Amino acid sequence: MTARARSRLAWVVVACAAVLSSCASQQGGSLAAPGSASPRTRVLGSGPRVLLAQVLLPPGARFTLPTSVCQEVFVYVRHGAAELDGGRVLLPGRAVRFGLEGAAVGNGSSRDTELYLVVSRSVARRFGPDATLDMQLAPSDPACGESAGAAALSELGAQPFVHAGGELRVSLLLDGPGQGTRHASLTRLDASATAGVPLHEHEESAEVIFIEQGEGRMRVGDQLVAVRPGTFVYIPPHTPHSFSPSGNSPLQAVQVYAPGGPEQRFRVTAPAPTGSDPAQAGVGAEPTPGAGSAPGSGASAGTWQVPTEGADGAAGPVGAPGAGS
């Protein structure tokens, strides 16, 4: 398949800003008693391997979603507090991977709770176009392989990995080595207003980027995409892609790899340059290409860079002004 043909597979959705109260929403997934508050959900975007949705839980509301050997469900708490079965409370910034018992989360507080919901599928049972949340059934197929274990939480108080001279901070929330994920990984990216990503691709994994803050342009195959808060980008495997920042505001984004693997490169830091402060060894360094054995951790995985005016290879605007969508 040619690069041009592959680029046609890229799913790019530009959505409104992630505020449910100002956008149309659907009801569903509630097991609350009659007359009690119900959750509201909105699909932010989807591709063959990943669906990303926003869930708003009013006080007293409860949300459930089935899981299976083919369907893995993550929940990330964006605002408020979420309560798991058994009474465990998750505060903003925490995430959970649910096991075969299904996903269930409630709001026992007096304030609204906002969640991101990530539903990832095995390559054997992909999502179709215009996918929606199925609150009743999850696909099952022996070809999907083994199931994940019991529910697992992101590490409490874990510090982000720092790269690109402090311009990029990566929080690995849910992945295979840490939480035993099977079909995807979940990462948060916080970057400066000038941090860009050179052209690269992932051999085995699709990538999802959802922009919360910041703007710029992404090249996805042959497409040029203007990204801003609320932009959802789905990048299939083997699709070259890059990011050039506008320089106007820092970047905050949610990143999903399906299957996981490429995110492991962020755990690897280059050795400190000769003569540098030993206390800073590995801090702010870019991942070392080729280090590690996880899929996507090789030289094709790409590294973050900070553009310098007039420097060779600086990440300037991609395409002509006004290009993209």
N, C-alpha and C positions, 0 to 999 in steps of 0.2 A: 504494500500500500504506500503510495507517495505521501510526502509531507502535506501537499495540498489536499489530498483526499482525507488525511487524518485530521487536518484542521477543521474540516466541515463537521467533524464529530463533536467539536467543542460546544458545550451548552453554556450560554452566557445570558444571565437574567439580571436586569437592573430593576431593583425593587425600591419601594419607598423606604424612608428611614425606619429603623426598627422600633417603632412606638405603636403598640397594638391599638391604643385608644384612638389613633387617627387613621387606622387602616381597616379595611373590611376583614372580618375574622369568621371562623367557623367554630361551632360548638362541638364538643366531643370528648371522649375519654374520661368522663366523670362517673364516679360511683357514689357521689354525694347523695344524701337523703333528699326526697322531694322537697322543693322549696328552698333548699340551701344554694349557695353560690356554685356556679359552674365554671370550669376553666374555659378560656378562649384560646384557640390555636390559629396560627397563620403560617403557611409554608413559605419560607423565604427563598427557596430554590431547591432544585434537585437535578441529579444526573443518574446514569445507569447504576452507580454503586452507592450513592449517598443522597439522603434527603435531609435538609436542614429546616427546622421549624422553630417558631417562637411560641411560647406558652405563657399566658398570663393567668395566675392563680389568685383569685380574690380570697380574702380570709375565709377559712372553712372549706375551700374547694380541694378536690382530689383529682389527680390525673393518672390514668393507667394506659399502658400500651403493651401488646403482646410481644414476646421475643421468641426466637426459635434457633435451631442450629444454623439457619440461613440468615437470620435477622438479629443484629446486635443493636442495642439502644444505649446511648449515652445521654445524660442530663447534666447541663452546666448551669449553675446558679449565677445569674447576672445581677439581679437586685432582690433584696428581701431575704427571706429564709425559707428553706424547703425542708420538709420532714419526711424521712423514710419510714417504712413499716418497722416497728420496733422502737420508734421514738427518736432515732438519731437525727439531729438537725444539721443541715448543711448551710453555711453562710456564703455570701458572695465570693466568687472565685474558686469554689470547690466543684468537683465534678464526680460523677459516679457511672460506672459501667454495670449494667444489670445483667443477671444470669438468666437461666431458663425459667426462673420463677416469674418472669415478666417485670416490666417497669411499673413502679407505683410511687407516687410522690404527692404529698399534701402540703397545705399551708395552715398551720395551727396558730399563726400570729395574727395580729390585728391590722397588718398592712399587706398590700398587694405584693406578690412574688413574681418575678419575671425569670423565665428559664429559656435556655436554648436546648432544643431536642435534636440530637443527631441519630438518624436511623441509617445503619449501613447494612449492605447486603453482600452475600457471597456472589462471586462471579457466576455461579450456577443459577441464581434466581434474582436477576437484576430488576430494577425499577423500569417501567415504561415511561414514555413521554408524558408530561403533565401529571406526574405522580401525586397522589394525595395520601393522607394518613389513614391507614386502615386500623380502626380501633378494636376490631374483633379478631382478626386472623393474622398470623405471620406465616410466611411460606416455609415449607419443610421439604427437604430433599436429601437423600443420603450423599449426594455428590457435594454437599456443602461441607462435609468433613466433621470434625469434632466440635462440640459446643464449648463455650467458655465456662469457667467455674462460677461459684457464687459471686454475688455483687461485690465490687471492689471500688474503693474511693481513691481520688487523687491524693497525693501526699500532702499532709497538713504542714504548712509553713515552709514548703520547698522553695528554694531560691531559684530564680530564672537563670538560665545559661546566658552569659554575656559574650557578645561577639562584635566584630567590626569596630574595635576601639571604643566600645561602650555605646555604639549607635544602635545596636539591636539587642533586645532581651527576649529570650524564648522560654516560655513556660510549658514543659511537657506535662500535660494533665493526665492523659490516659494513653497507655501504649502497651505493647506486648510484654516487654521485660518488667514493667511496673505493676500493671493491673490485669495482665493476661488477656488483652483484647485479641479477637480473632480476625475481624474483618476491617478494622480501621484504627486510627489513632487520632487524638484530639490535642491540639496545641494552640496556645495564645502567642501572638506576635506583638511586640511593642517596639517601634523603631522611630528614629529621628525623622525630621521632615526631609532630610537629604539622603537617606539610606535607600539604595536601589538594589535590584537583583539582576544579575546578568542572564543572558539567554542560556537555558538548560532544559533538560527533560528528564522524566523518570521512566525507567524501562518497564516496571511492573505495576506501578501504583497510579491511580487517578488522584488528583488533588482538588480540593475545594478551598476557596478563599472567600470569606465574607468580611467586607470592610465595615468597621464600626466608626472609624475616624481616619481622616487623611484622604488624599486624592492623588491622582496621577494617571499614568497610562500603562496598560498591560498589553504585551504582544502575546497572543495565544494562537499558535500556528500562523496562519496568514491573516488573522484578524487583529485589529487594533481596538482596544476597549478602554474607554474613559471610565475610571473607577472613582467612586466617591462613597460616602457613607450610605449603606443600604445595598451596595453592589454585591451580587453573588456570582462567582465565576467557578465553573466546573471545567477542569482540564483533564482530558483523557490521558492514559499512558502514551508514551512515545510522542507527545506533542510538545514541541519547543515553546517555551514561554519565558517572559521576563517582566520586570516592573521598573518603571521610571517615575520617581516621585515628582510632584509639582513643586515641592519645597515650601509650601504654604503652611502645612501643619503636620504634626507627628502622625505616624500610622499606628492604628490599633486594629487588629484583625484576628478572626478565628480561622484556624487552618485544620483541615481534615485530610489525611492520606488514607486511601482505601485500595489495597490493604496497607497497613502500617509498615514502616521500614525507613523511608527517607528521612523521617524526623530524627533518627538516631545519629545522624551526622552532627547534630547540634550538641551532642554529648561529648564530641571529640574536639579538643582545642589544639592549636598548633603550639609548638614549644616557643618560649620567649626568645626574641632576638638576642644575639650576643651583646653583652654589655647592658642589657635592660635590667630594671629593678626586679630581683627574684620574687619580691612580694606580689608582683603583677603577672607572674608567669601563668599563661593560659587565660588571663582575664582580658577580654576584648579581642581575642584572637579569632580569626576565621577558622571554620572547620577544616581539617586537613583532608584534601581530596584523596580518595582511595583508602582512607582509614576505616576500620570497622568492617563487618561482614554482612550487615543488614542490607536488604534490597534498597537500592537508591543511594547507598552511602559512598559510592565510587565517584570518579571524576565527573560523571554526567549529572551528579546531583545538584551542582551549582552552589555558589557561596554568595553571601551578601557583600556589597561594596558601598562605600560612601563616595559619591561623585566629587571630584575636585576640579574646579574651573580650569580649563585649558589642559588638563591631564589626558594622556592617551587612554582610551577606553572608558572615559567618563560617561556615566549614564545620563544622557540628555533626553529631551522629549522624543518619543517614538512616533514617527510618521509626521505628516503635515498637520498644522493646527486645524482643529475641528474634526479630525479623523476619529474613528471609533463610534461607540454608541452609548 
